[in-house]
């Protein structure tokens, strides 16, 4: 999704783009395809940036993604929701920490460690 189309996108379209990028990023990481993983991470960050401009509507989108069927999506959404829904986001990350070993489990563990140590921004 291009930046110009993101600005005109409906919340549901942004949620779908976010989820798709998170799944693709997770699969690429698992396969060792870091070029694709990095490209999908850039997409995730761009969509997150657009969701942030939407205020409570954008926050609601991220909160819905915390219940997504794919762990990669839940972990990314939780990491982006820590600043406005810390208890809910930490709960999602904690569950991911007890899942089978995977890049998203490692991301959840590292995110929680850094968050609890106060080394992640609160915005």
Buried (B, 14 or more C-beta within 10 A) or exposed (E): BEEEEBEEBEBEBBBBBBBBBBBBBBBBBEEEBEEBBEBBBEBBEBBBEBBBEBEEEBBBBBBBBBEBEBBBBBBBBBBBBBBBBEEBBBEBBEBBBEEEEBBBBBBBBEBBEEBEEEEBEEE
